[in-house]
Amino acid sequence: MKVKQRTVCQTCRTRKLGCDGKQPECGQCLLRGRKCFWDSAVYTFLSQNARVSEPRRRYLGGCQEPAKRFNKPLSPNSQPCTDIQQNMRLLATTAPEVIGPYRNDWIESIMNAFVPQEELPCTFQDSKDIPRICGAWVGVLPNLAQNPQARYGRVLSLAIEALSSCVTSKPYAASIQTYTAALEAVRTGITVQNNLVNAEVVAAIMCLTLAELFFPESRFGIAMHVYGVARLFQASGPERFKSGVMHSLFAGFRPLFMLQAFQSRTATFISSNEWIRIPFSGRRPSLMQTLISQAAHLPSLLQQTDTLLSSQHEEGLSRSTILCNTYLEFLLDMERWEQSLRNHYPGSICDSFVNSKSRTPAPPGRGISFPDITMANVYTHLWAFRIICATELGRLVSLFPLTHLQDSTTCNYFSSRDIQEHNECLARLICFCMEYLVQDDFKLFGPTSAMLPLQTAYKVLITNEQKNILHVIYVKELVQWLVEKGIRSAPYVIY
């Protein structure tokens, strides 16, 4: 037997650098300003002639190759991932070979972390209406846990333990270890038969996706999980998600599909008519799900815009006109939808929210209050979608000044300066909502559900930082607060 000493930090080991072994920060990391990661174990014993076995090449029915997971772009618009921490999770670790029965405390800790206080009483109700929050997928975990002998019971158990380890603030090394064991179980222990995805598999990947939020620089890890599940859902078809556990899991993944579509600027399968209509044919969608259906085609427009601008097309002006009018129509639809929302739900948005019980950073102005978290999510995402759409419209009009818009009055309104003022106004409104969304009663669901709106608002505010300095500082303070709460991926998602 040869002994492999762990007197080298994981950062230097990954980069194949000479490490002096000093803890908590070695000289190499200190010199280069990198984060220095250490394993909890001191030694790993290997066979004298042992070779690291090649990982299996199939992940979730061939959706992604694990060996290239963090070096392969998700789309032509994404960048390769060089995340040290993610590569650490693929290193060999001491993982338990056998897992015991499901532990109720694991599931309870997840529910306490992700289900807002106001939703806990109705999480398990048998109703034709889906729960109002998109995070209600956690309500299926107790039902799935009733059958630990299920085909993928062990896989789900490991994934639940991994997420529970993250939300209960266990030592970082322990969270990495349980995550690695669960990821290995998903990668090596799952097969898809007859193009039908299993509920335990989807729930396990959801747990791993949310666990990624607690690791630094995990944006690409989340993207890979969401991409794999999207492939599985498409192979199964929309009929499978009309009711029961699969419907709840589908509803829970839809916001993640949208988030990934916006970040990669590529079309998403949930924008097709059958995926909007069939899964909700037997259950009335929540307001947030309705908004997602309304905006599901927007990432496709972003992809078309990038294609137009990256190619020297002879018909660029005519194609720009079509795209601009489509963006304009979407903007007007969103404005009408918001006005209808205000008329149908009087008092759905009001000023003067002050969270005196929380230690969260206070926005530079009077906070905005809502009757419930669903309404807060609807408004913040609605404003984010309007910002994204107006930004792309202004971008096209500036590059193609002769673009003809069908509504001349709207064209006059959307000059370059007016678009910036329009976006900054909505970005400030999103900031004013954050104090409500991150209050303690909403647990981790509040801040994690606000990632896309906060990211969109920050991009607008930072373009004119001097003018919006107070709001930029507020966003940075809020991101730091999220990191202190354990959501270590916040800087990499929002910035």
N, C-alpha and C positions, 0 to 999 in steps of 0.2 A: 504494500500500500504506500502511496505517496501522499504527503500532506500538502494541501494548498492553503497557505496562510492568508487570512483575511486582514492583513495589515495594510491593505491597499483600499482606498475608498472606491466606491462604485463609479464615481465620476471619472477618476483616472483610469480605472480598469476598463471602462467602456471606450475611452479615448486612447487607451494604450499609452499612457504617460507614466513617467516615473513618479512614484508617490512616496513622500517621506513618512507617511503613516501617522502624522500628528492629528490629534482629535481635540476639539470637534471639527476643525478645519485644517486640512493639510496645506502645505506651502504652495502647491500647484494651483489649487482652487482659490486660495487667498490672493495669489499673484494675478490670476486671470479674472477674478471677480465672479467665479462660478459658485453654484451651490454645491456643498460637499455632503454626499450621502454615504452612510455607513450601514452595513448589515449588523443585526444584533448578535449573530453568531460569530465566533472567533475563528473556527476552523471548519472546513468541509473535507471529508475523507473520500477520496476517489480511488478507484482501482488503478493499479500501476499502468495498465495498458488501456485504461478507459478512454473512450472517445465520446464527445457529446453527440448524442443521437440527433438525427435530422428530424425536426418537428413534422408532424403530418401535414400534408399540403392542402387538405380540404377543411375549410372552416364554414360551417353552416351551409352545407350543400354546395361548396365551391364559391361562396360569395367573395371570399378574400383569402389570400395566402398569408398565413401567420408570419412566415419568415420574412416577408416583405411588407408587413403590415404598416410600419411607420416610415417606410421609405418610398412607398408608392402613392402618388397623388390620387385623391379621390376623384378629381375631375381635371380637365385641362386648365381650369382657373385656380386650382388649389396648388399649394406649395408642398414639397416633400417635408416630412416631419423629421427633425433631428432631436427629438425630445429625449433627454437622458433618462428622465424618470420613467417614461413609458418603456424604454428598452430594459430598464431594471426589472420591470414586472415580467419580462419574458425570460429573465435569467433563472437558472435552476435554483429553487429554494426548498427548504424542508417543509413539505406540505403533508397534511394528514391523509393517509390512504383510505381511511374509513370514517364516515360521518355518522353520528348517531341520529336519532329521530329528530324531527323538527322541534325546535325549542320555541315555545310561545313567547319567551322574552325577546327573541330576535325580531319576530313579527311585530310585537308590541312596540319595540323601540323604533321600527321603521314607520309604523302608523303614527306614533307620537311625534315623529320628526316631519312627516310630509302631509298629514291630513290636518287642515286648519281646525281650530277648536269648534268653530260654528258648524263644521261638516261632520264631526264625529258621530252625532246621534243618528244621522241618516245614511251612514256609509253602507250598512248592511240591509237597508230596507229593500224589499222586493217591489219595485215600482216600474211602470212602463216608461217613465222618464229617467234618463241617465242622470247620475249625480251632476250637480252644477259645476263641479270643478273638473278640469282635465286630469288632475292627479289622482282621481278616484280609483285608478287601477289597483292601488294598494289594497282596496277592499276585497280583491279576489285572492290575496295571499292566504288568509285563513282557510278558505275553501279548498284551495289547491293543497294546502298542508295537511288536510285531513287524510290524504292518501300517500303516506311516505313511501309506499311500495310501488308507486307508479313508475312507469318506464324511465322517466327522467326525474324521479324524486330526489336522487342524490345530487344531480346537477343543480336543481332548484334550491336544495338545502344549502349547498356551498355558496350559491349566489346570494341567498338571503343572509347567510352569516357574514359574507363580505360587506354587504351594504350596511348591516347592523354594526359591524366593527367600525365603519367609517362614521356613522351618525352618532355613535356613543363615545366618540373621541378616544378610542383606544390608541395605544402607542402606534406611531406611524409605521414602524416595521411590522407590527402585527397586522395592520390594515393591508399593507402590501402583500404580506404572506397569504392572507385569506383570499385576497383578490386574485393572486396568481393561481392558487389552487382552483378557484371557481372558473377562471378563464381557461385553464388547462382542461377542466372537465367539459366545458362547452366545446372546446376545440376538438377534443379527441373522442368524446362520448356521445355525439349527436349525429344522427342520420335523418334525412327527410325522405319519407316514403309517400309515393302517390301524390307528390306536390302538396301535401297537407301539413301545415305547421302545427306543432303541439303547443298547448297552452303553457305547460311547464317550461318549455324552451323559451317562449316569448317573455314570460314573467322573469325567467333567469337573466335574459339579456337586458331587460329593463332594469333589474337590480344592478347589473354591472355597469350599465350606462350612467345611472345616477351615482354609482360609486366613483366613477371617473371625475365627477365634479369636485371631489375631495382631494384629488391629486393635482399637483402643479402641472401646467402646460399640457392639459389633457384634452384639448379641443379635437385633435385628430383621433384620439381614442374614442371619443363620443361619436365622431363622424363614422368610424368604421362599424361600430355597433349599429347605428341607425341605418347605414347603408345595407348591412347584412339583413336586418329585419325587413327593410323595404323589399329586398329581393324575395324573401320568404313570403311576405304578404302577397306580392304580385303573383307568385307561383300558386298560391292557394286560391286566389280569386276573391271578389268582394262578398259573395254569398256566405262565405264561412264566418263573416264578422257581423251578421245581422242581429245576433242575440247572445245572451249568456256571457261567459267569461271572456270569450274571444272578442266580443264587442267592447267590453270594458278595456281590454288591453289595446285594441285598435284606437279607441278614443284617447287613451293615455299616450300613445305614440304619435298621434297626429300633430301636436305642437312641435315635437322633435323633428318630424319630417319637414315641417315648415321652416323651422330654425335652420336645419341643414341645407334646405333648398335655397334659402336666402344667403347663407354664408358661401355656398358653392356657386350661386347664381346659375342654377340649372333647374329645368322643369322637374316637377314632382308628380308621381303617378296619382296622388290623391286629388289632382286637379281635373281628372277625367270625370265625365258625367256619371259613369257607373259607380265609381268609388265615392262620389258625393251622395248619390241617391240610394244605392242598395244597402250599405251598412246601417243607414238610419231610416230605412223603410218601416221598421217595426217599433222604433223608439224615437221619441222626439229629441232632437239635439238641443244642447244647452246654447246659450247666447254665444259663448266663446267658440263652440264647434260651428255654429252658423257663420260667425265671422271668418273662421278659417276657410270654410267652403267658399265664401265670397271672395277671398283674397288668394285662393289656391293657385290661380293662373298667373299671378304677378311674377313669381320666379321665372316662368317661361318667357315673359317679356324681357326680364333682365338678360336672359340667355340670348334672345334675339338681338337685343341692343349690343351686347358684346360681340356677337357675330358680325353685325353690320359695321361696327367701328374697327374691327380687326381686319376687314377685307376691303379692298379697293373696288367696290362694286359700281358698275356703270349706272345702275338704277338706285344709287344711294339716296338721292333726294326723295324719290317716290316712296321708297321703303321707310325712310325717316318720317315722312308725312303719315303713313299708315300707323307706325309705331306711336308717334306723338299723339295722334287722335285717339288711339287705344288707351294710352296713359291718361289722356284728358278725360275720356269717358269713365275710366276707373276712378279718377279723382272725384269727379262729380257724383258718381255712385256712392263713394265712401262718405262724401259730405251729406248726401241725402239720407244715407243709412244712419249716420250719426244724428241728424235732425229728427228722424223717425224714432230713434232710440230715446232721445230726450222727451219727445212728445208722448211716447207710449209708457215711459217710466219716469213720471215727474219726480224730481228730487233724486234722480240717479247719480247726480254729481253736484257737489256743493263745496263751498270754500270753508276755510277756517278749521282745518284739522290739526290738532296739536296732540302729539303722543307724549304725554308727560311721564309715563311709566317706563319708557324705553330709553336706552342709552345710545340709540342710533343717531348719526349726524342729522342736524336739522337743516332743511333746505333754505336757500337765501330768499325767503318770502313766505307767504301764507300757504300752508299745505292744503291739499284737496282731499275731501272725504267722500266715501261711497257707502251705499247700504250693505254691500258685501264684497268679498274678494273677487267674485266672478265679474261684477260690474267694473271693478278696478282693472282687471286684466283685459276686459273688452275695450275700454277706453284707451288704455296705454298702447295696446297692440294696434288699435284703429289709427291712432295718431302716428305710430311708427310706420304703418303701411302707407299713410298719406305722405309722410316725409320721404320715404324711399321712392314713391311714385313721382312726386314733384321734383326730386333731385334728378331722376333720369330724364324727365321731360325737359328740364332746364338744360341738361347736358346735351341733349339732341338738338334743341333749338339753337344753342350757342354754336354748335358745330355745323348745323345746316340752317343758316339764317333765313333762307327762302322757304322753309317748311310752312305749308299752309295748314292752319288749324281751322276746323269747321266753325268754332264759336269765336268770333273776333273779339267779343267783350272779354271772354276768358283769356284770350291771347294777350290782350292789353294788361290784364291783371298779372299774368305770369311772365313778367319781365325777369331778367336775371336777379335784379335787386329785390323784387317782390317775392321771388321764390325763396331767397335766403331769409328774408324777414318772416315769411310764412313758416319755413322750417324751424327757425330759431324760436318762434312763438310756441310751436308744438313741442319742441325739445324742452323748453322751460316747463310746460305743462306736465310733461312726463316726469321731470325732476320733482315737481311739486307733489306728484302722486306717490313717490317712493317712500316717504315717511309712513304713509298708510300701509303700503304693501309689505314693508319689512317689520311691522310691529310683531311683538312676541306671539300673539294669538294665532298668527298665520304660519308659525313654525318655519321650516325651511322651504315650504311650498311657495310662500310669498316672494322671497328674493329670487329663487330659482326660476319662477315663472316670469320674472321681469327682466331676464337677461337680454332678450332681443330688443325690447323698447329702450332699455338703458344703453345698450350698444349703439342703437340708431341715434339716440339723443346726443351721446358723447361725440359721435362723428360730426354732427352738425355744429355743436358748440365749439369744438376744437378748431374748426376752420376760421373762426373769428375769436380766438382765445382772449384777446385783450378786451373785447366788448363783453364777453360772457365769462370773465375770469371767475366770478363768484360761483357760477353754476359748474364750471369745470372743476374748481376746487371741491365743490360738494360731491360731484361724481367720484372723484379720486378718494375722498374721505369715505364715501359709501363703499367703494370697492375694497378699501383697506379693512373696513368693518366686516365685510363678507368674508375676507380671508381669515380674520380673527375668529369668525364663527365656524370656520372649518371648510368653507367653500374656496379652496386654494386655487381653483381654476379661474376664478372671476377676472383677474387681470388679463389673462390670455384670451378670454372670450369677449370681454367688453372693449379692451384696447386694441 
